[in-house]
């Protein structure tokens, strides 16, 4: 079973470039107004759909949970080397758990959280 997320984007080229970097791989399918990712190890079917209007989206954020603290730092370093600004939140209480995390934002302003749960509260 895969989780599916379909995201409306205003500029497919910019979004594909961003998500190539975030997922570390290219889409498995790409058309003029569409791109589909099946990121290795994520059990995710993620699609980008060109849309005239990306305003008013009710999405809070997206996240990728990693297995250990080293992977948080590795992913953060990788994205920063590619030129993305990241925002750290270490030793933070969120979702009734103690977490280390960082955030990165896609070209349409959607926030992605990379997080490691240190302890459930």
Backbone atoms as SQL, in Angstrom:
CREATE TABLE atoms (id INTEGER PRIMARY KEY, chain TEXT, resi INTEGER, resn TEXT, atom TEXT, x REAL, y REAL, z REAL);
INSERT INTO atoms VALUES
  (1, 'A', 1, 'UNK', 'N', 0.842, -1.174, 0.000),
  (2, 'A', 1, 'UNK', 'CA', 0.000, 0.000, 0.000),
  (3, 'A', 1, 'UNK', 'C', 0.890, 1.242, 0.000),
  (4, 'A', 2, 'UNK', 'N', 0.500, 2.219, -0.809),
  (5, 'A', 2, 'UNK', 'CA', 1.222, 3.485, -0.889),
  (6, 'A', 2, 'UNK', 'C', 0.305, 4.625, -0.480),
  (7, 'A', 3, 'UNK', 'N', 0.861, 5.604, 0.191),
  (8, 'A', 3, 'UNK', 'CA', 0.156, 6.858, 0.432),
  (9, 'A', 3, 'UNK', 'C', 0.297, 7.690, -0.834),
  (10, 'A', 4, 'UNK', 'N', -0.789, 8.336, -1.264),
  (11, 'A', 4, 'UNK', 'CA', -0.738, 9.193, -2.444),
  (12, 'A', 4, 'UNK', 'C', -0.995, 10.637, -2.043),
  (13, 'A', 5, 'UNK', 'N', -0.139, 11.534, -2.508),
  (14, 'A', 5, 'UNK', 'CA', -0.319, 12.973, -2.333),
  (15, 'A', 5, 'UNK', 'C', -0.237, 13.601, -3.714),
  (16, 'A', 6, 'UNK', 'N', -1.266, 14.350, -4.088),
  (17, 'A', 6, 'UNK', 'CA', -1.271, 15.111, -5.333),
  (18, 'A', 6, 'UNK', 'C', -1.204, 16.587, -4.990),
  (19, 'A', 7, 'UNK', 'N', -0.191, 17.270, -5.471),
  (20, 'A', 7, 'UNK', 'CA', 0.057, 18.659, -5.098),
  (21, 'A', 7, 'UNK', 'C', -0.086, 19.566, -6.314),
  (22, 'A', 8, 'UNK', 'N', -0.920, 20.603, -6.205),
  (23, 'A', 8, 'UNK', 'CA', -1.016, 21.615, -7.253),
  (24, 'A', 8, 'UNK', 'C', 0.196, 22.530, -7.180),
  (25, 'A', 9, 'UNK', 'N', 0.786, 22.836, -8.335),
  (26, 'A', 9, 'UNK', 'CA', 1.963, 23.706, -8.393),
  (27, 'A', 9, 'UNK', 'C', 1.761, 24.765, -9.468),
  (28, 'A', 10, 'UNK', 'N', 2.384, 25.921, -9.264),
  (29, 'A', 10, 'UNK', 'CA', 2.249, 27.012, -10.229),
  (30, 'A', 10, 'UNK', 'C', 3.286, 26.929, -11.348),
  (31, 'A', 11, 'UNK', 'N', 4.455, 26.333, -11.067),
  (32, 'A', 11, 'UNK', 'CA', 5.525, 26.228, -12.055),
  (33, 'A', 11, 'UNK', 'C', 6.105, 24.822, -11.971),
  (34, 'A', 12, 'UNK', 'N', 5.763, 23.979, -12.923),
  (35, 'A', 12, 'UNK', 'CA', 6.173, 22.575, -12.871),
  (36, 'A', 12, 'UNK', 'C', 7.691, 22.424, -12.915),
  (37, 'A', 13, 'UNK', 'N', 8.380, 23.188, -13.758),
  (38, 'A', 13, 'UNK', 'CA', 9.838, 23.057, -13.864),
  (39, 'A', 13, 'UNK', 'C', 10.529, 23.364, -12.538),
  (40, 'A', 14, 'UNK', 'N', 10.145, 24.465, -11.895),
  (41, 'A', 14, 'UNK', 'CA', 10.744, 24.815, -10.598),
  (42, 'A', 14, 'UNK', 'C', 10.430, 23.755, -9.549),
  (43, 'A', 15, 'UNK', 'N', 9.203, 23.269, -9.557),
  (44, 'A', 15, 'UNK', 'CA', 8.799, 22.267, -8.571),
  (45, 'A', 15, 'UNK', 'C', 9.511, 20.942, -8.798),
  (46, 'A', 16, 'UNK', 'N', 9.644, 20.514, -10.048),
  (47, 'A', 16, 'UNK', 'CA', 10.369, 19.280, -10.345),
  (48, 'A', 16, 'UNK', 'C', 11.819, 19.407, -9.883),
  (49, 'A', 17, 'UNK', 'N', 12.444, 20.534, -10.136),
  (50, 'A', 17, 'UNK', 'CA', 13.820, 20.746, -9.685),
  (51, 'A', 17, 'UNK', 'C', 13.922, 20.631, -8.163),
  (52, 'A', 18, 'UNK', 'N', 12.995, 21.271, -7.447),
  (53, 'A', 18, 'UNK', 'CA', 12.979, 21.216, -5.979),
  (54, 'A', 18, 'UNK', 'C', 12.789, 19.780, -5.495),
  (55, 'A', 19, 'UNK', 'N', 11.781, 19.086, -6.008),
  (56, 'A', 19, 'UNK', 'CA', 11.488, 17.735, -5.521),
  (57, 'A', 19, 'UNK', 'C', 12.526, 16.712, -5.978),
  (58, 'A', 20, 'UNK', 'N', 13.192, 16.930, -7.113),
  (59, 'A', 20, 'UNK', 'CA', 14.337, 16.088, -7.467),
  (60, 'A', 20, 'UNK', 'C', 15.381, 16.163, -6.363),
  (61, 'A', 21, 'UNK', 'N', 15.608, 17.376, -5.862),
  (62, 'A', 21, 'UNK', 'CA', 16.596, 17.566, -4.801),
  (63, 'A', 21, 'UNK', 'C', 16.112, 17.003, -3.468),
  (64, 'A', 22, 'UNK', 'N', 14.858, 17.234, -3.122),
  (65, 'A', 22, 'UNK', 'CA', 14.332, 16.744, -1.842),
  (66, 'A', 22, 'UNK', 'C', 14.338, 15.215, -1.804),
  (67, 'A', 23, 'UNK', 'N', 13.834, 14.583, -2.866),
  (68, 'A', 23, 'UNK', 'CA', 13.753, 13.124, -2.883),
  (69, 'A', 23, 'UNK', 'C', 15.059, 12.463, -3.324),
  (70, 'A', 24, 'UNK', 'N', 15.963, 13.242, -3.927),
  (71, 'A', 24, 'UNK', 'CA', 17.230, 12.685, -4.385),
  (72, 'A', 24, 'UNK', 'C', 17.087, 11.804, -5.617),
  (73, 'A', 25, 'UNK', 'N', 16.017, 12.010, -6.357),
  (74, 'A', 25, 'UNK', 'CA', 15.793, 11.240, -7.582),
  (75, 'A', 25, 'UNK', 'C', 14.822, 11.990, -8.479),
  (76, 'A', 26, 'UNK', 'N', 14.740, 11.545, -9.735),
  (77, 'A', 26, 'UNK', 'CA', 13.876, 12.195, -10.721),
  (78, 'A', 26, 'UNK', 'C', 12.511, 11.514, -10.774),
  (79, 'A', 27, 'UNK', 'N', 11.526, 12.187, -11.366),
  (80, 'A', 27, 'UNK', 'CA', 10.203, 11.572, -11.487),
  (81, 'A', 27, 'UNK', 'C', 10.251, 10.284, -12.310),
  (82, 'A', 28, 'UNK', 'N', 9.335, 9.362, -11.994),
  (83, 'A', 28, 'UNK', 'CA', 9.208, 8.141, -12.796),
  (84, 'A', 28, 'UNK', 'C', 8.361, 8.406, -14.038),
  (85, 'A', 29, 'UNK', 'N', 7.573, 9.487, -14.006),
  (86, 'A', 29, 'UNK', 'CA', 6.771, 9.900, -15.160),
  (87, 'A', 29, 'UNK', 'C', 6.721, 11.419, -15.166),
  (88, 'A', 30, 'UNK', 'N', 6.938, 12.005, -16.348),
  (89, 'A', 30, 'UNK', 'CA', 6.880, 13.466, -16.459),
  (90, 'A', 30, 'UNK', 'C', 6.224, 13.847, -17.780),
  (91, 'A', 31, 'UNK', 'N', 5.196, 14.656, -17.673),
  (92, 'A', 31, 'UNK', 'CA', 4.482, 15.176, -18.838),
  (93, 'A', 31, 'UNK', 'C', 4.540, 16.694, -18.777),
  (94, 'A', 32, 'UNK', 'N', 3.920, 17.351, -19.735),
  (95, 'A', 32, 'UNK', 'CA', 3.966, 18.815, -19.825),
  (96, 'A', 32, 'UNK', 'C', 3.341, 19.496, -18.599),
  (97, 'A', 33, 'UNK', 'N', 2.348, 18.858, -17.974),
  (98, 'A', 33, 'UNK', 'CA', 1.643, 19.472, -16.846),
  (99, 'A', 33, 'UNK', 'C', 1.584, 18.564, -15.619),
  (100, 'A', 34, 'UNK', 'N', 2.496, 17.570, -15.554),
  (101, 'A', 34, 'UNK', 'CA', 2.378, 16.523, -14.536),
  (102, 'A', 34, 'UNK', 'C', 3.732, 15.873, -14.296),
  (103, 'A', 35, 'UNK', 'N', 3.999, 15.515, -13.043),
  (104, 'A', 35, 'UNK', 'CA', 5.173, 14.712, -12.709),
  (105, 'A', 35, 'UNK', 'C', 4.794, 13.761, -11.583),
  (106, 'A', 36, 'UNK', 'N', 5.323, 12.541, -11.655),
  (107, 'A', 36, 'UNK', 'CA', 5.018, 11.525, -10.648),
  (108, 'A', 36, 'UNK', 'C', 6.310, 10.966, -10.079),
  (109, 'A', 37, 'UNK', 'N', 6.369, 10.920, -8.751),
  (110, 'A', 37, 'UNK', 'CA', 7.502, 10.352, -8.030),
  (111, 'A', 37, 'UNK', 'C', 7.044, 9.125, -7.248),
  (112, 'A', 38, 'UNK', 'N', 7.903, 8.132, -7.193),
  (113, 'A', 38, 'UNK', 'CA', 7.754, 6.989, -6.302),
  (114, 'A', 38, 'UNK', 'C', 9.069, 6.885, -5.530),
  (115, 'A', 39, 'UNK', 'N', 9.295, 7.804, -4.574),
  (116, 'A', 39, 'UNK', 'CA', 10.594, 7.883, -3.901),
  (117, 'A', 39, 'UNK', 'C', 10.978, 6.574, -3.205),
  (118, 'A', 40, 'UNK', 'N', 12.187, 6.140, -3.476),
  (119, 'A', 40, 'UNK', 'CA', 12.689, 4.899, -2.899),
  (120, 'A', 40, 'UNK', 'C', 12.647, 4.969, -1.373),
  (121, 'A', 41, 'UNK', 'N', 12.072, 3.944, -0.774),
  (122, 'A', 41, 'UNK', 'CA', 12.047, 3.842, 0.677),
  (123, 'A', 41, 'UNK', 'C', 10.953, 4.628, 1.375),
  (124, 'A', 42, 'UNK', 'N', 10.053, 5.291, 0.636),
  (125, 'A', 42, 'UNK', 'CA', 9.050, 6.141, 1.291),
  (126, 'A', 42, 'UNK', 'C', 7.612, 5.631, 1.214),
  (127, 'A', 43, 'UNK', 'N', 7.302, 4.584, 0.489),
  (128, 'A', 43, 'UNK', 'CA', 5.915, 4.108, 0.366),
  (129, 'A', 43, 'UNK', 'C', 4.978, 5.251, -0.014),
  (130, 'A', 44, 'UNK', 'N', 5.394, 6.050, -1.000),
  (131, 'A', 44, 'UNK', 'CA', 4.683, 7.265, -1.373),
  (132, 'A', 44, 'UNK', 'C', 4.547, 7.365, -2.887),
  (133, 'A', 45, 'UNK', 'N', 3.340, 7.685, -3.334),
  (134, 'A', 45, 'UNK', 'CA', 3.063, 8.050, -4.720),
  (135, 'A', 45, 'UNK', 'C', 2.781, 9.548, -4.675),
  (136, 'A', 46, 'UNK', 'N', 3.719, 10.349, -5.155),
  (137, 'A', 46, 'UNK', 'CA', 3.660, 11.804, -5.023),
  (138, 'A', 46, 'UNK', 'C', 3.581, 12.421, -6.408),
  (139, 'A', 47, 'UNK', 'N', 2.515, 13.181, -6.672),
  (140, 'A', 47, 'UNK', 'CA', 2.365, 13.792, -7.988),
  (141, 'A', 47, 'UNK', 'C', 2.304, 15.308, -7.894),
  (142, 'A', 48, 'UNK', 'N', 2.839, 15.945, -8.928),
  (143, 'A', 48, 'UNK', 'CA', 2.767, 17.394, -9.103),
  (144, 'A', 48, 'UNK', 'C', 1.839, 17.655, -10.274),
  (145, 'A', 49, 'UNK', 'N', 0.881, 18.548, -10.073),
  (146, 'A', 49, 'UNK', 'CA', -0.116, 18.858, -11.091),
  (147, 'A', 49, 'UNK', 'C', -0.125, 20.361, -11.320),
  (148, 'A', 50, 'UNK', 'N', 0.143, 20.790, -12.553),
  (149, 'A', 50, 'UNK', 'CA', 0.125, 22.217, -12.858),
  (150, 'A', 50, 'UNK', 'C', -1.286, 22.760, -12.672),
  (151, 'A', 51, 'UNK', 'N', -1.369, 23.909, -11.993),
  (152, 'A', 51, 'UNK', 'CA', -2.667, 24.518, -11.724),
  (153, 'A', 51, 'UNK', 'C', -2.548, 26.025, -11.846),
  (154, 'A', 52, 'UNK', 'N', -3.560, 26.645, -12.407),
  (155, 'A', 52, 'UNK', 'CA', -3.600, 28.110, -12.507),
  (156, 'A', 52, 'UNK', 'C', -3.636, 28.743, -11.122),
  (157, 'A', 53, 'UNK', 'N', -4.315, 28.092, -10.193),
  (158, 'A', 53, 'UNK', 'CA', -4.498, 28.666, -8.863),
  (159, 'A', 53, 'UNK', 'C', -3.946, 27.729, -7.804),
  (160, 'A', 54, 'UNK', 'N', -2.965, 28.215, -7.046),
  (161, 'A', 54, 'UNK', 'CA', -2.448, 27.450, -5.914),
  (162, 'A', 54, 'UNK', 'C', -2.770, 28.162, -4.609),
  (163, 'A', 55, 'UNK', 'N', -3.649, 29.142, -4.662),
  (164, 'A', 55, 'UNK', 'CA', -4.040, 29.902, -3.468),
  (165, 'A', 55, 'UNK', 'C', -5.127, 29.153, -2.702),
  (166, 'A', 56, 'UNK', 'N', -5.169, 29.372, -1.398),
  (167, 'A', 56, 'UNK', 'CA', -6.235, 28.829, -0.590),
  (168, 'A', 56, 'UNK', 'C', -6.080, 27.366, -0.223),
  (169, 'A', 57, 'UNK', 'N', -4.907, 26.803, -0.435),
  (170, 'A', 57, 'UNK', 'CA', -4.676, 25.414, -0.084),
  (171, 'A', 57, 'UNK', 'C', -4.771, 25.243, 1.426),
  (172, 'A', 58, 'UNK', 'N', -5.395, 24.183, 1.864),
  (173, 'A', 58, 'UNK', 'CA', -5.579, 23.938, 3.289),
  (174, 'A', 58, 'UNK', 'C', -4.530, 23.002, 3.886),
  (175, 'A', 59, 'UNK', 'N', -3.479, 22.707, 3.151),
  (176, 'A', 59, 'UNK', 'CA', -2.415, 21.838, 3.662),
  (177, 'A', 59, 'UNK', 'C', -1.620, 22.587, 4.725),
  (178, 'A', 60, 'UNK', 'N', -1.373, 21.940, 5.861),
  (179, 'A', 60, 'UNK', 'CA', -0.538, 22.525, 6.907),
  (180, 'A', 60, 'UNK', 'C', 0.931, 22.355, 6.539),
  (181, 'A', 61, 'UNK', 'N', 1.368, 21.123, 6.361),
  (182, 'A', 61, 'UNK', 'CA', 2.733, 20.839, 5.925),
  (183, 'A', 61, 'UNK', 'C', 2.835, 19.372, 5.542),
  (184, 'A', 62, 'UNK', 'N', 3.964, 19.017, 4.951),
  (185, 'A', 62, 'UNK', 'CA', 4.290, 17.639, 4.633),
  (186, 'A', 62, 'UNK', 'C', 5.525, 17.268, 5.434),
  (187, 'A', 63, 'UNK', 'N', 5.736, 15.976, 5.659),
  (188, 'A', 63, 'UNK', 'CA', 6.893, 15.582, 6.444),
  (189, 'A', 63, 'UNK', 'C', 7.475, 14.255, 6.016),
  (190, 'A', 64, 'UNK', 'N', 8.749, 14.108, 6.321),
  (191, 'A', 64, 'UNK', 'CA', 9.457, 12.849, 6.122),
  (192, 'A', 64, 'UNK', 'C', 10.115, 12.505, 7.448),
  (193, 'A', 65, 'UNK', 'N', 9.691, 11.375, 8.021),
  (194, 'A', 65, 'UNK', 'CA', 10.256, 10.921, 9.288),
  (195, 'A', 65, 'UNK', 'C', 11.461, 10.044, 8.988),
  (196, 'A', 66, 'UNK', 'N', 12.589, 10.365, 9.609),
  (197, 'A', 66, 'UNK', 'CA', 13.807, 9.583, 9.409),
  (198, 'A', 66, 'UNK', 'C', 14.064, 8.720, 10.637),
  (199, 'A', 67, 'UNK', 'N', 14.987, 7.772, 10.502),
  (200, 'A', 67, 'UNK', 'CA', 15.171, 6.770, 11.541),
  (201, 'A', 67, 'UNK', 'C', 16.161, 7.143, 12.630),
  (202, 'A', 68, 'UNK', 'N', 17.017, 8.142, 12.393),
  (203, 'A', 68, 'UNK', 'CA', 17.992, 8.484, 13.431),
  (204, 'A', 68, 'UNK', 'C', 18.492, 9.919, 13.269),
  (205, 'A', 69, 'UNK', 'N', 19.193, 10.386, 14.287),
  (206, 'A', 69, 'UNK', 'CA', 19.703, 11.754, 14.326),
  (207, 'A', 69, 'UNK', 'C', 20.704, 12.022, 13.203),
  (208, 'A', 70, 'UNK', 'N', 21.531, 11.037, 12.885),
  (209, 'A', 70, 'UNK', 'CA', 22.521, 11.224, 11.818),
  (210, 'A', 70, 'UNK', 'C', 21.851, 11.505, 10.474),
  (211, 'A', 71, 'UNK', 'N', 20.706, 10.859, 10.234),
  (212, 'A', 71, 'UNK', 'CA', 20.009, 11.069, 8.969),
  (213, 'A', 71, 'UNK', 'C', 19.415, 12.475, 8.878),
  (214, 'A', 72, 'UNK', 'N', 18.983, 13.031, 10.013),
  (215, 'A', 72, 'UNK', 'CA', 18.506, 14.428, 10.021),
  (216, 'A', 72, 'UNK', 'C', 19.626, 15.338, 9.521),
  (217, 'A', 73, 'UNK', 'N', 20.812, 15.191, 10.103),
  (218, 'A', 73, 'UNK', 'CA', 21.939, 16.050, 9.732),
  (219, 'A', 73, 'UNK', 'C', 22.373, 15.807, 8.295),
  (220, 'A', 74, 'UNK', 'N', 22.367, 14.559, 7.871),
  (221, 'A', 74, 'UNK', 'CA', 22.761, 14.224, 6.504),
  (222, 'A', 74, 'UNK', 'C', 21.813, 14.853, 5.478),
  (223, 'A', 75, 'UNK', 'N', 20.506, 14.739, 5.712),
  (224, 'A', 75, 'UNK', 'CA', 19.525, 15.327, 4.794),
  (225, 'A', 75, 'UNK', 'C', 19.625, 16.851, 4.791),
  (226, 'A', 76, 'UNK', 'N', 19.797, 17.437, 5.960),
  (227, 'A', 76, 'UNK', 'CA', 19.930, 18.897, 6.083),
  (228, 'A', 76, 'UNK', 'C', 21.154, 19.383, 5.305),
  (229, 'A', 77, 'UNK', 'N', 22.293, 18.732, 5.527),
  (230, 'A', 77, 'UNK', 'CA', 23.525, 19.113, 4.829),
  (231, 'A', 77, 'UNK', 'C', 23.369, 18.980, 3.315),
  (232, 'A', 78, 'UNK', 'N', 22.739, 17.910, 2.873),
  (233, 'A', 78, 'UNK', 'CA', 22.548, 17.662, 1.441),
  (234, 'A', 78, 'UNK', 'C', 21.728, 18.779, 0.798),
  (235, 'A', 79, 'UNK', 'N', 20.623, 19.165, 1.437),
  (236, 'A', 79, 'UNK', 'CA', 19.765, 20.205, 0.863),
  (237, 'A', 79, 'UNK', 'C', 20.414, 21.584, 0.934),
  (238, 'A', 80, 'UNK', 'N', 21.144, 21.866, 2.009),
  (239, 'A', 80, 'UNK', 'CA', 21.846, 23.155, 2.100),
  (240, 'A', 80, 'UNK', 'C', 22.930, 23.263, 1.030),
  (241, 'A', 81, 'UNK', 'N', 23.641, 22.176, 0.752),
  (242, 'A', 81, 'UNK', 'CA', 24.662, 22.191, -0.301),
  (243, 'A', 81, 'UNK', 'C', 24.053, 22.460, -1.669),
  (244, 'A', 82, 'UNK', 'N', 22.783, 22.098, -1.829),
  (245, 'A', 82, 'UNK', 'CA', 22.074, 22.354, -3.083),
  (246, 'A', 82, 'UNK', 'C', 21.491, 23.761, -3.130),
  (247, 'A', 83, 'UNK', 'N', 21.693, 24.543, -2.055),
  (248, 'A', 83, 'UNK', 'CA', 21.282, 25.942, -2.053),
  (249, 'A', 83, 'UNK', 'C', 19.972, 26.256, -1.367),
  (250, 'A', 84, 'UNK', 'N', 19.388, 25.290, -0.674),
  (251, 'A', 84, 'UNK', 'CA', 18.117, 25.540, 0.006),
  (252, 'A', 84, 'UNK', 'C', 18.342, 26.038, 1.424),
  (253, 'A', 85, 'UNK', 'N', 17.500, 26.989, 1.832),
  (254, 'A', 85, 'UNK', 'CA', 17.512, 27.486, 3.201),
  (255, 'A', 85, 'UNK', 'C', 16.753, 26.494, 4.073),
  (256, 'A', 86, 'UNK', 'N', 17.339, 26.124, 5.206),
  (257, 'A', 86, 'UNK', 'CA', 16.659, 25.237, 6.144),
  (258, 'A', 86, 'UNK', 'C', 16.513, 25.934, 7.485),
  (259, 'A', 87, 'UNK', 'N', 15.468, 25.577, 8.199),
  (260, 'A', 87, 'UNK', 'CA', 15.208, 26.126, 9.531),
  (261, 'A', 87, 'UNK', 'C', 15.201, 24.968, 10.522),
  (262, 'A', 88, 'UNK', 'N', 16.080, 25.037, 11.525),
  (263, 'A', 88, 'UNK', 'CA', 16.199, 23.985, 12.532),
  (264, 'A', 88, 'UNK', 'C', 15.197, 24.158, 13.661),
  (265, 'A', 89, 'UNK', 'N', 14.750, 23.034, 14.195),
  (266, 'A', 89, 'UNK', 'CA', 14.003, 22.972, 15.452),
  (267, 'A', 89, 'UNK', 'C', 14.494, 21.724, 16.173),
  (268, 'A', 90, 'UNK', 'N', 15.494, 21.897, 17.010),
  (269, 'A', 90, 'UNK', 'CA', 16.054, 20.754, 17.721),
  (270, 'A', 90, 'UNK', 'C', 15.497, 20.700, 19.146),
  (271, 'A', 91, 'UNK', 'N', 15.366, 19.479, 19.658),
  (272, 'A', 91, 'UNK', 'CA', 14.830, 19.247, 21.006),
  (273, 'A', 91, 'UNK', 'C', 13.513, 19.977, 21.219),
  (274, 'A', 92, 'UNK', 'N', 12.611, 19.834, 20.270),
  (275, 'A', 92, 'UNK', 'CA', 11.325, 20.518, 20.344),
  (276, 'A', 92, 'UNK', 'C', 10.211, 19.516, 20.651),
  (277, 'A', 93, 'UNK', 'N', 9.227, 19.982, 21.380),
  (278, 'A', 93, 'UNK', 'CA', 8.066, 19.158, 21.687),
  (279, 'A', 93, 'UNK', 'C', 7.009, 19.401, 20.614),
  (280, 'A', 94, 'UNK', 'N', 6.651, 18.331, 19.908),
  (281, 'A', 94, 'UNK', 'CA', 5.676, 18.434, 18.820),
  (282, 'A', 94, 'UNK', 'C', 4.939, 17.109, 18.703),
  (283, 'A', 95, 'UNK', 'N', 3.653, 17.185, 18.502),
  (284, 'A', 95, 'UNK', 'CA', 2.848, 15.977, 18.294),
  (285, 'A', 95, 'UNK', 'C', 3.016, 14.989, 19.451),
  (286, 'A', 96, 'UNK', 'N', 3.122, 15.531, 20.652),
  (287, 'A', 96, 'UNK', 'CA', 3.277, 14.729, 21.872),
  (288, 'A', 96, 'UNK', 'C', 4.523, 13.856, 21.822),
  (289, 'A', 97, 'UNK', 'N', 5.608, 14.438, 21.314),
  (290, 'A', 97, 'UNK', 'CA', 6.884, 13.738, 21.230),
  (291, 'A', 97, 'UNK', 'C', 8.019, 14.755, 21.245),
  (292, 'A', 98, 'UNK', 'N', 9.189, 14.313, 21.694),
  (293, 'A', 98, 'UNK', 'CA', 10.401, 15.129, 21.631),
  (294, 'A', 98, 'UNK', 'C', 11.071, 14.830, 20.295),
  (295, 'A', 99, 'UNK', 'N', 11.305, 15.879, 19.496),
  (296, 'A', 99, 'UNK', 'CA', 11.812, 15.680, 18.142),
  (297, 'A', 99, 'UNK', 'C', 12.960, 16.627, 17.822),
  (298, 'A', 100, 'UNK', 'N', 13.799, 16.173, 16.902),
  (299, 'A', 100, 'UNK', 'CA', 14.746, 17.028, 16.200),
  (300, 'A', 100, 'UNK', 'C', 14.237, 17.113, 14.772),
  (301, 'A', 101, 'UNK', 'N', 14.255, 18.323, 14.201),
  (302, 'A', 101, 'UNK', 'CA', 13.716, 18.489, 12.858),
  (303, 'A', 101, 'UNK', 'C', 14.316, 19.696, 12.171),
  (304, 'A', 102, 'UNK', 'N', 14.125, 19.736, 10.870),
  (305, 'A', 102, 'UNK', 'CA', 14.384, 20.956, 10.113),
  (306, 'A', 102, 'UNK', 'C', 13.308, 21.070, 9.047),
  (307, 'A', 103, 'UNK', 'N', 13.173, 22.291, 8.526),
  (308, 'A', 103, 'UNK', 'CA', 12.142, 22.611, 7.541),
  (309, 'A', 103, 'UNK', 'C', 12.780, 23.164, 6.272),
  (310, 'A', 104, 'UNK', 'N', 12.139, 22.886, 5.125),
  (311, 'A', 104, 'UNK', 'CA', 12.528, 23.444, 3.837),
  (312, 'A', 104, 'UNK', 'C', 11.223, 23.739, 3.087),
  (313, 'A', 105, 'UNK', 'N', 11.238, 24.775, 2.245),
  (314, 'A', 105, 'UNK', 'CA', 10.011, 25.235, 1.587),
  (315, 'A', 105, 'UNK', 'C', 10.124, 25.098, 0.071),
  (316, 'A', 106, 'UNK', 'N', 9.061, 24.572, -0.556),
  (317, 'A', 106, 'UNK', 'CA', 9.071, 24.394, -2.011),
  (318, 'A', 106, 'UNK', 'C', 8.741, 25.711, -2.719),
  (319, 'A', 107, 'UNK', 'N', 8.839, 25.758, -4.055),
  (320, 'A', 107, 'UNK', 'CA', 8.624, 27.015, -4.785),
  (321, 'A', 107, 'UNK', 'C', 7.241, 27.644, -4.606),
  (322, 'A', 108, 'UNK', 'N', 6.225, 26.863, -4.199),
  (323, 'A', 108, 'UNK', 'CA', 4.892, 27.419, -3.974),
  (324, 'A', 108, 'UNK', 'C', 4.615, 27.710, -2.503),
  (325, 'A', 109, 'UNK', 'N', 5.636, 27.584, -1.645),
  (326, 'A', 109, 'UNK', 'CA', 5.466, 27.904, -0.234),
  (327, 'A', 109, 'UNK', 'C', 5.026, 26.749, 0.645),
  (328, 'A', 110, 'UNK', 'N', 4.944, 25.529, 0.102),
  (329, 'A', 110, 'UNK', 'CA', 4.605, 24.364, 0.919),
  (330, 'A', 110, 'UNK', 'C', 5.803, 23.977, 1.769),
  (331, 'A', 111, 'UNK', 'N', 5.558, 23.782, 3.047),
  (332, 'A', 111, 'UNK', 'CA', 6.642, 23.449, 3.964),
  (333, 'A', 111, 'UNK', 'C', 6.796, 21.937, 4.106),
  (334, 'A', 112, 'UNK', 'N', 8.059, 21.512, 4.095),
  (335, 'A', 112, 'UNK', 'CA', 8.419, 20.122, 4.318),
  (336, 'A', 112, 'UNK', 'C', 9.235, 20.016, 5.590),
  (337, 'A', 113, 'UNK', 'N', 8.837, 19.104, 6.449),
  (338, 'A', 113, 'UNK', 'CA', 9.494, 18.853, 7.728),
  (339, 'A', 113, 'UNK', 'C', 10.232, 17.519, 7.626),
  (340, 'A', 114, 'UNK', 'N', 11.520, 17.522, 7.908),
  (341, 'A', 114, 'UNK', 'CA', 12.287, 16.291, 8.075),
  (342, 'A', 114, 'UNK', 'C', 12.465, 16.134, 9.575),
  (343, 'A', 115, 'UNK', 'N', 12.023, 15.007, 10.147),
  (344, 'A', 115, 'UNK', 'CA', 12.062, 14.903, 11.604),
  (345, 'A', 115, 'UNK', 'C', 12.454, 13.515, 12.091),
  (346, 'A', 116, 'UNK', 'N', 13.020, 13.515, 13.302),
  (347, 'A', 116, 'UNK', 'CA', 13.385, 12.303, 14.019),
  (348, 'A', 116, 'UNK', 'C', 12.732, 12.379, 15.389),
  (349, 'A', 117, 'UNK', 'N', 11.963, 11.359, 15.749),
  (350, 'A', 117, 'UNK', 'CA', 11.320, 11.318, 17.061),
  (351, 'A', 117, 'UNK', 'C', 12.279, 10.680, 18.051),
  (352, 'A', 118, 'UNK', 'N', 12.703, 11.493, 19.019),
  (353, 'A', 118, 'UNK', 'CA', 13.649, 11.034, 20.029),
  (354, 'A', 118, 'UNK', 'C', 12.947, 10.287, 21.157),
  (355, 'A', 119, 'UNK', 'N', 11.732, 10.779, 21.506),
  (356, 'A', 119, 'UNK', 'CA', 11.009, 10.181, 22.629),
  (357, 'A', 119, 'UNK', 'C', 9.536, 10.554, 22.524),
  (358, 'A', 120, 'UNK', 'N', 8.671, 9.556, 22.614),
  (359, 'A', 120, 'UNK', 'CA', 7.237, 9.839, 22.692),
  (360, 'A', 120, 'UNK', 'C', 6.915, 10.344, 24.088),
  (361, 'A', 121, 'UNK', 'N', 6.029, 11.346, 24.153),
  (362, 'A', 121, 'UNK', 'CA', 5.661, 11.921, 25.455),
  (363, 'A', 121, 'UNK', 'C', 4.299, 11.443, 25.883);
